[in-house]
Amino acid sequence: MIAMKGMSLTSAGAGSSVDDVPSIGVGMLGYAFMGKAHSNAYRTIPYMTRPPLAPRLVSLAGRSREKVAEAARRYGFAAYCTDWRDIVGDDAVGLFDNCGPNSVHAEASIAAAESGKHVLCEKPLGRDADESFVAWQRVEKARVKHMCAFNYRFVPAVRLAKEIIDAGDLGEIRHFRGRYLQESIIDPARAMTWRLSRESAGSGAVGDLGAHVIDLGRYLVGEVSAVMAATRTFIPERPGGKVDVDDAFEAVVEFAGGAVGTLEASRLCLGRKNALSWEINGSKGSLAFDLERLNELQVALHDPDSRRTGDGFRTVLVSEAQHPFSEYWWPPGHLIGWEHTFVHEIHHLLTAIAEDGPVGPHGATFEDGYRAAEICDAILRSATTGSREQISYRGG
């Protein structure tokens, strides 16, 4: 086990119930949606998974003193502050968890890494590929563990799909179709937020939702080599200002391995709450997944010894003892939820820290975050120029 700042061999303390394993101090930026999801995972990990490092919730940062104080009390953090730099300078913190707005993803993550802290940063890694590339390069140079929080890699059904693909059971991969649809900003009376500003968010549906679909395509199928896309801003003005990011995008993509596919994301789809879905077709089989049926994987595999055809998909309930992540949870058929993807994700990072092991290939590193950003930028360029964009990646 490697030595680190914020690591203790004593009782794990606030936010943990494991007293006989080393602990690591956690400092978090952001207390809203993602801050709540990550905090829930830190509180759940010690008693459900028995990790090699027990997370100890040291400090929570947010802009509103009153709100961050209340969040710190509810989530179980020992202290709070209104400047994330206070966490970066705190030697009791060994892991910096960046759940802040996109505009501080790169800056705060770099500062934390260069102070010797391991870093977990929510996606997108940066507002564009340039910012993301700098974040990856500087954090990598700091020689700390780093993860970009693409939590859908840690859905049991997605991990099972990865195992099926890696075993060669789909044969030659030919198609990937992914979409992420929400109705979150369909009301034109909804006021401006940072997510609707290019300066603070970088992009709209492309970086907010599309980045997840892009990452799953890369994780399951392989690197994207070219893209041709269209974007639209359907509600260009809202109370409080003008919208200068995309509301939706559609893209046709090519993969380096020869597959073709489509990517789609929108935040203006009435009736769609959190509809992430994908399908992969190969020469010997197909897989399909819908996040709103998180515990299920649709599987269609060709049996060359059978004369039957057209049997279609069968539903696999991914809750059996041999399925991914099942050792942490309940008997077969007792389902888990969206929030547990963060438990799997953070447990994976804690293991990499404790054992000085790799974050990839199952965890998304900052390099993965950068490469997803490069594809996001190519989508935006293609939508502007109307041309097919060949994608090149920096850094080797």
Protein Blocks (a to p, Z undefined) as FASTA:
>chain_A
ZZdehiafbdebjoiabfkbccdddddehjblmlmmmmmmmmmmmmmnopabdcddfbdc
dfblklmmmmmmmnopabdcfbfklmmmpmkbmbdcdfbdfklmmmmmmmmmmnopacdd
dddfbfbfklmmmmmmmmmmnopacddddfklmgfklmmmmmmmmnopnopafbdcdddd
dfklmpmkbccdfklpfklnopamlmmmmmmmmmmmmmmnopcfbdcdddddfblbcehi
acfbdfbdcdddddfklpacdddddfkbghiablccdddddfkbccdddfklmmbccddd
ddfkbcbehklpaddddfbfkbghklmmccehiacdfklmmmmmmmmmmmmmmnopafbl
mbccfklmmmmmmmmmmmmmmmmnopacddddehZZ
